[in-house]
Amino acid sequence: MGLKSKSVIIGLLLIILASYYSCKKQSKGRTVAKVEGEEITMEEVDNLVKNSLFEYLFAIYDVRRIAMNELIYNKLIAKEAKAHHINVDSVTALKIAELKRKLTKDQYITDNALMCGVVDEKNPFKLIPLDTPEGQRILEESYVKFLKLTSNKELRAKYEVSISLEPPETPKLDLRGVVTYKRGNLQSQNSVTIVSDFDCPVCQSKEPVLKKIFKKYGDKVRFEYLRLSSSLNKSILFSECAARQGKFWEAHELLYQKGENSSTRIEDLISDLNLDKTVCEACMHDGQVATEINANMERLRALGITVTPTIIINNRIYYGEISEEVLGQFIEKSLK
């Protein structure tokens, strides 16, 4: 799809959404249908589709943010070119070459835990090995994009740049009754809730980013973890049984390290964490434990949370890019 086609679609979405929000207040209680005299209001309709509406809003915001960053980068590069009396292409090539010496591709792979493979944005549920032509292509594109973002940050620090583009604000969720595992600043009024699945490839690919986010904000924010899957799997069950022996976060770390390795045996996981084997195995076969986990996952689904990973900041669903830079900006805003 070309840029022009995308612009037309986004324009139509903006018109629809603008109409939705301008009319929402006055039409909130308006009757849109009746069944045997029983009314269905616009508010009831909106409550069913509000998650989709906010997905559209965040998609529009992301398109605008990416375009804005590109324009900022182009202006900054032009200023650098003028300052050094060379053309823009030369400045870009020099910046990338300089960063490649400081931030090698091998280091990029290690820092982002890409040893097992990369994820194509067009097909995020498939992990592509690095030793394939497709894997190498995606890795190179991702690496160059990372270098340009780093260059952009350095240039922004050098020149005066202010940004007033604001993300949409989603409605607050009522998470009372949902059982979470907590760490970080437990007294903080600010929270980052991560809904994830140890066996989800996208969750695994984003875990290095979330680890960096925790390292950066763990002293300021309360971090909470929730498990969600279409059905109860052994990884989720094992994490619960480890938690009952006081080792949830150790299990969390271990399960993400193991990744999608289906050959990993529960006995090995128990041994790695030095758990009481008899107690852990009894827990994993306890029907009541499974019932409690399933009930907690059902509470999430009732709130409209059905995909992983889902990030919730101060009880509001975050639909944006799960990157250290963009997610960090949202958290910074919540701290103000």
N, C-alpha and C positions, 0 to 999 in steps of 0.2 A: 504494500500500500504506500503510495507516494505521500509527500509532505502536504501537498494541496488537499488530497482526499482526507487525510487525518485532520487537517484544519477545519474542513467542512463538517466532519462528524463531531469534532469537539465544539464547534460553533453551535451546532444543533443541540448538543447536550447542554451547553451553557444556557441557551434559550429555554429549554425544558426545565432545567433546574432553577433558573431565575424565576420562571413562572411559578414553579412549585413553592419556592420560599416566599415570594411576594403574596401569594394567595393563601399560604398555609394558615396564617393567623385568622383571617376572616372566614375561611371555609372549614376550619377544624372540625366543627360539629355538624357540617352540612351533610344531609342524607344523600347518598349516591345510589342506594338500591333498597328494595324492600322485599322481604320474603313473607308472604301471608301477613302483611302489615308490620312485620318486625323490621326495624330499620338497620341498615349498615351505613356507618358514617365514614367520612373521608379520613378521620383520625384512625379508625380501625384498619383501613386500607394502607395508610402510610406506615402504621406500626409493623405491617407485614413486609414492607419493601424498604424500610429505612436503611438496612445494612447495604443493600444494593445501591441506593442513592449515594451513600457516603463513599462506597467504592468508586463510583463515577466521579464524585467530587475530588477524591484523592488522586484519581488517575489524571484529571485535568490539572490539579495542582502540580503533580509530578512532571507533566509535559511542560508546564510553564516554568517550573524550577530548573529543569534541564536546559530549556531554551535560554533562560535568564543567565545561568552559569556559563553557557557557551558564549553569550554576548559579552559577559563580564571578562571572560578569558580572552576573547578576541581584542577587546579594548586594552586590556593590560599588556598583552603581547605587542600590540601596536605601539604602546608607550615605551616598552622596552626596546623595540626596534628603532624607534626614533632617538632614544637616549644613546644607543650604541652605533647609530648611523649605519644600520644594516637592514635587510628586508625581513619581513615577518617569518617567512619559511626558514631562514637561517637561524633566527632567534629560537624558534620552536625546536629545530633539530639540535641546536646546542644545548637547550634546556633538557631535552629528553636524553641526550648522550651523557650529560653531566649526572643526571639522576640515575641512569643505568649503572654508572660506576659506583654510586653510593648505595643504591638499592637494587641488588642483583635479582635476577629472576629466581634463582635458587632460594634466596632469602624470602622472596615474595611467596613462593610455594610453601615454605616452612611456616611463615607467619600466619598464613591463611589455611593451614592444614589441607593442602590440595594434593598431597602425596597419592591419595587413592583415586583422584580424578577431579574433573571440573564439571560444572553444571551449565548447560546452555540455557539462556534466558527464555528461548522459544519453547524449550521442552524441559522445564525445571524438575521433573520427576525422574530424570534419567541421569545417572552418573557416568561420565565419559572418561575412560582411562587416559592418562597422559601419554602412553606409548602408542597412541593412534594418531593419524593425521588430523582427524577432527579435534581430538583432545589438544594437540599442539596448537591448532589454529585458534581455538577458544581461549587457551591459556595466553597466547601472544596478544590477542585482542584485549583480554582482561588486564594483562600486565601493562600494556601501553596506556589503557584508560586510567589505571591506577597512577602511572607516572604523570599523566597530564593533570589529574586531580591534585597530586602532590605539588606540581609546578604551580597550579592555580592558587593553592594555599600559600605558597611562598610569595607569590606576586601580590596576593591580597594583603599580606603582612607588610609589604613594602609600600603599597599605595593605599590611599584612603578609599575604602569601599563600604557602603552602607546598603543594607537590604531591608525592604519593608514588605516583601511578599509574605503573606501569612497563610499557614495551612488551615484547612477547615477544622472546626471543633465538633467532634462526635458526641452524641448523648452519653450520659453517665450510665454505667451498668450497676445493678444491685448484686454484688458478689457475696452478700451475706449467706451463710450456709454452705458456701463452697470451701472445701478443705484445700489449703495450700501449704507448701513448704517454703519457709522464709529464711533469708540471710541478708547480710548488709547492715544498714542502720535500721534496726527494728523499731526505733522510736520515731523515725522520720514520718512526716505527714505525706510525703511523696512516695509513690510506689510504681514499680515496673513489674508487671505480671506477665510471665511467659507461658503460653499454652503450647505444649510441644509433645512430640512422640519420639522416643529413642530410635525407633525403626524407620523414621521418615527421612528419606535422602535429603530433602530440602532443609529439614531441621538440622541434620548433621552438617550440611554445608554452611549453615549460618551460625553454628555453635561457636566457632572462633571469634566471630564478630561480637556475639553476646558475652563471651568471656572477657573481651577487651572492654566492653561497656560496663560490665560488673567491676572490673579492676579500676576503671576510671571513676565510677560513681558509687561504689559500694559503701563509702563512708558517708554519703549524703542521702542515699535513697534506700528504701526497703525493697528488696528483690523477692518476688514470689514465683513459685513454679507450680504449674498444673499439668497433669498428663491427660492426653486425649487421643483416642484412636477409634476407628470404626468398630473394633472389637478388642476385647481384653487380650493383650499379648504377653508373652513371658517376660519381656523386658520391663514393662510397666509393673507386672506382678512382682518381679524380683526387686525392683526399686522400693516398692511398698514394704516388702518383707525385710529388706535391709534397713529401711527407715525405722522399723519397729525394734531394731537392734541399735538405733542411734547413728546409722551410717547412710542416710539418704544422699547427702551431697557427694560422699565418696562413691556411691553406686552411680549417681548421675554422671560423674566424671568418667568412671570406668566404662559405662555403657556407651558413651559417646566416643571414647577411645576405640572400643571394639567395632563400632560402626555396624554395618549390615552383615557382619560375619555370622552367618546362620549356623556355622559349625561350632561356635562358642557354646560350651556346655555350662549349665547352671552350676555344676560342681566346681568348675574352674573359677567362676565368678565368686562363689562362696569362699573358695580358698584364697583368691586374690584379696578379698576384703577381710579375711580372718573372721568370718561369721560363724556362729554356732550352727553347724550343718543340720543337726536334728531339728532345731527350732525353725530354721529357715525353710527346710523342706516341708515341715508340717504346716507352716504359714502358707506356702505356695499351693498346698492342696486343701486349704481351708475355704470352704464355700462362702463363709461369711465375709472373709477378706475380699473375695472377688465381687460379692454383692455390694460392698461399701464403695469399692473403686468404680464399679459400673454406675452406681447411683450418683457419684460425684461427676462422672463424665456426662451423665444425662442432664444434670443441672446446667452444665455448660451449654449443651445443645439447646436447652430450653431458652437460653439467653441469646441464641442465634449464632453461637460459636461452633463451627463445624469443621474448620480447616486448621492445619498446623503448618508452620508455626503462626500463631496469632500473638501479637504484642498488645498489651493493655497498659496505658500510662495514666495513672491516677483515675482508674476505673473507666477510662475512655479508650475504645479500640483505636489502635494506630494502624492505618492502612498504607503507610508509606514504605519507602525502600528500607530494607534491613541492612544498613551499612553503618559503620562507625560514625561517619560524618553526619548523615541525615538523621539517624535515630538519636545521635548525641544532641543535635540541634533541638529536637522535640523535648528531650529530657532537660536541657538547659532552660528552655522556656518554662517548663513546669516548676523549676526551682525559683523562678523570679516572683 
